[in-house]
């Protein structure tokens, strides 16, 4: 997926709130990561090595000076055996049997202009997949995000409009109802197509 730079917030107006307070939210996530590292008595350089980052690049994340790719947060959560929801919100998920997230209740994530997504299964404990609704603005057609990669598998399903999936050296145009299942270790990104914005469901699996 999306592997993309993010700031998080929840609630019905989460997207607007996150856009207004992105720096503070980014700092909150950075503080949670630092606290986890310190509780585990781990040095920055050691954690950077586990994440295959240089100490300098890792420091930018922990100091809140660089936005977080989704893949980075997944890897941090895996290292410390915590749920992604805890990194995003500071609160652990509580539901172990089933979970309902009503319209507007997802965790809205504001990554950068023209590209947002919403976590829609954050209440469920121990989930084995991470479904999100992604909204891409029309400006991304001519200014797509950088290609990113992460472990696991990923599934995209177009809900509205058209998207172009940049996948390695190839491009795939998807319309409403089309889906794409792929190996996200291959560098990839998604952007709008056809001069309009689009929405799609993405599901990231370990």
C-alpha positions as CSV (number, residue, x, y, z in Angstrom):
1,X,0.0,0.0,0.0
2,X,0.6,1.8,0.5
3,X,3.5,2.9,2.2
4,X,3.1,6.4,2.6
5,X,3.7,9.2,4.9
6,X,1.1,9.7,7.5
7,X,-0.3,11.6,10.4
8,X,-3.3,10.1,12.2
9,X,-6.5,11.1,14.0
10,X,-9.8,9.5,14.7
11,X,-13.5,10.5,14.7
12,X,-16.0,11.7,12.3
13,X,-14.1,14.9,11.5
14,X,-10.7,13.2,11.8
15,X,-9.5,14.1,8.3
16,X,-10.0,17.8,8.8
17,X,-8.6,17.7,12.3
18,X,-5.5,15.8,11.2
19,X,-4.9,18.2,8.4
20,X,-4.9,21.1,10.8
21,X,-2.8,19.4,13.5
22,X,-0.6,17.1,11.4
23,X,2.7,18.3,13.1
24,X,1.4,17.6,16.6
25,X,0.0,14.2,15.6
26,X,3.2,13.3,13.9
27,X,5.0,14.2,17.1
28,X,2.7,12.1,19.2
29,X,3.4,9.0,17.1
30,X,7.2,9.7,17.3
31,X,6.9,10.0,21.1
32,X,5.1,6.6,21.3
33,X,7.9,5.0,19.3
34,X,10.6,6.6,21.4
35,X,8.9,5.4,24.6
36,X,8.6,1.8,23.2
37,X,12.2,1.8,22.3
38,X,13.3,3.1,25.7
39,X,11.1,0.7,27.6
40,X,12.7,-2.2,25.7
41,X,16.2,-0.8,26.5
42,X,17.1,-0.5,22.8
43,X,19.4,2.0,21.3
44,X,18.5,4.1,18.3
45,X,21.2,2.4,16.2
46,X,20.0,-1.1,17.1
47,X,16.4,-0.3,16.1
48,X,17.6,1.4,12.9
49,X,19.4,-1.7,12.0
50,X,16.3,-3.9,12.5
51,X,14.4,-1.6,10.2
52,X,17.2,-1.5,7.7
53,X,17.6,2.3,8.0
54,X,20.6,4.4,8.6
55,X,20.8,5.8,12.2
56,X,20.5,9.3,10.7
57,X,17.3,8.4,8.8
58,X,15.8,6.7,11.8
59,X,16.5,9.7,13.9
60,X,14.5,11.9,11.6
61,X,11.4,9.7,12.2
62,X,11.8,9.5,16.0
63,X,12.5,13.2,16.3
64,X,9.2,13.9,14.4
65,X,11.0,15.6,11.5
66,X,10.0,13.2,8.8
67,X,6.5,11.8,8.1
68,X,6.0,8.1,8.6
69,X,5.5,5.6,5.8
70,X,2.9,3.1,6.6
71,X,5.4,0.3,6.1
72,X,7.6,1.9,8.8
73,X,4.8,1.9,11.3
74,X,4.0,-1.8,10.5
75,X,7.6,-2.8,11.1
76,X,7.8,-0.8,14.3
77,X,4.6,-2.5,15.5
78,X,6.0,-5.9,14.6
79,X,9.3,-5.3,16.4
80,X,7.6,-4.2,19.7
81,X,4.7,-6.6,19.4
82,X,2.0,-3.9,19.6
83,X,-1.0,-3.2,17.5
84,X,-0.7,-0.5,14.8
85,X,-3.7,1.2,16.4
86,X,-1.7,1.9,19.5
87,X,1.0,3.7,17.5
88,X,-1.6,5.8,15.7
89,X,-3.9,6.6,18.6
90,X,-2.2,5.6,21.9
91,X,-5.1,3.3,22.6
92,X,-5.2,-0.5,22.2
93,X,-8.0,-2.1,20.3
94,X,-10.6,-3.8,22.6
95,X,-12.7,-6.1,20.4
96,X,-11.7,-9.7,19.9
97,X,-14.8,-11.3,18.3
98,X,-16.2,-8.8,15.9
99,X,-15.9,-5.1,15.1
100,X,-18.2,-2.5,13.5
101,X,-16.8,0.8,12.4
102,X,-19.6,3.1,11.3
103,X,-19.3,5.7,8.6
104,X,-17.0,8.5,9.8
105,X,-15.7,6.5,12.7
106,X,-12.5,5.3,11.0
107,X,-9.1,6.7,11.9
108,X,-8.5,9.3,9.3
109,X,-4.9,9.6,8.2
110,X,-3.6,12.7,6.5
111,X,-0.4,11.8,4.7
112,X,0.2,14.7,2.3
113,X,-1.9,16.9,0.0
114,X,-4.0,14.9,-2.3
115,X,-3.6,11.5,-0.6
116,X,-5.5,10.4,2.5
117,X,-6.6,7.1,3.9
118,X,-8.8,5.8,6.7
119,X,-8.2,2.7,8.9
120,X,-11.5,0.9,9.2
121,X,-10.6,-2.2,11.4
122,X,-8.6,-0.5,14.2
123,X,-11.0,-1.7,16.9
124,X,-10.2,-5.4,16.4
125,X,-7.5,-7.1,18.5
126,X,-4.9,-9.2,16.7
127,X,-6.2,-8.6,13.2
128,X,-4.3,-10.3,10.5
129,X,-5.0,-7.7,7.8
130,X,-5.2,-4.0,7.7
131,X,-8.1,-2.7,5.5
132,X,-8.1,1.0,4.7
133,X,-10.1,3.3,2.5
134,X,-7.8,5.5,0.4
135,X,-8.8,8.7,-1.3
136,X,-6.5,10.1,-4.0
137,X,-7.0,13.7,-5.4
138,X,-6.9,14.5,-9.1
139,X,-3.6,16.3,-8.6
140,X,-1.9,12.9,-8.0
141,X,-2.3,12.0,-11.7
142,X,0.4,14.4,-12.7
143,X,2.3,14.4,-9.4
144,X,2.2,10.8,-8.1
145,X,3.8,9.7,-4.8
146,X,7.2,8.0,-4.6
147,X,7.2,4.3,-5.2
148,X,7.4,2.4,-1.9
149,X,7.7,-1.2,-0.8
150,X,6.9,-3.4,2.2
151,X,6.5,-7.0,3.2
152,X,3.4,-9.1,3.0
153,X,0.7,-9.0,0.3
154,X,-1.7,-6.3,-0.7
155,X,-5.1,-6.0,-2.3
156,X,-6.7,-2.9,-4.0
157,X,-10.4,-2.6,-5.0
158,X,-11.6,0.6,-6.8
159,X,-14.7,2.0,-5.2
160,X,-15.0,5.3,-7.2
161,X,-13.3,6.8,-10.2
162,X,-10.1,5.4,-11.7
163,X,-6.6,4.8,-10.4
164,X,-3.3,4.0,-11.9
165,X,-1.2,1.5,-10.0
166,X,2.5,2.1,-10.6
167,X,4.1,-1.3,-10.1
168,X,7.8,-1.6,-10.7
169,X,8.3,-0.5,-14.3
170,X,4.7,-1.2,-15.2
171,X,1.4,0.8,-15.0
172,X,-2.1,-0.7,-14.5
173,X,-5.3,1.4,-15.1
174,X,-8.1,0.3,-12.8
175,X,-11.8,1.4,-12.9
176,X,-14.7,1.0,-10.5
177,X,-15.1,-2.6,-9.5
178,X,-11.6,-3.6,-10.7
179,X,-9.1,-5.1,-8.3
180,X,-5.4,-5.7,-8.1
181,X,-3.7,-8.3,-5.8
182,X,0.1,-8.0,-5.7
183,X,3.4,-8.5,-4.0
184,X,4.1,-5.1,-2.2
185,X,7.9,-5.9,-2.0
186,X,7.9,-4.6,-5.6
187,X,8.0,-0.8,-5.5
188,X,4.6,0.6,-6.0
189,X,2.2,3.5,-5.7
190,X,-1.4,4.5,-6.6
191,X,-2.6,7.7,-8.1
192,X,-5.8,9.1,-9.7
193,X,-6.5,8.8,-13.4
194,X,-8.9,10.3,-15.8
195,X,-8.7,13.9,-14.4
196,X,-10.7,13.1,-11.3
197,X,-10.2,11.9,-7.8
198,X,-10.8,8.3,-6.8
199,X,-11.4,6.1,-3.8
200,X,-10.3,2.5,-3.3
201,X,-10.1,-0.1,-0.7
202,X,-6.7,-1.5,0.2
203,X,-6.0,-4.5,2.4
204,X,-2.5,-5.1,3.6
205,X,-1.7,-8.6,4.9
206,X,1.5,-9.8,6.6
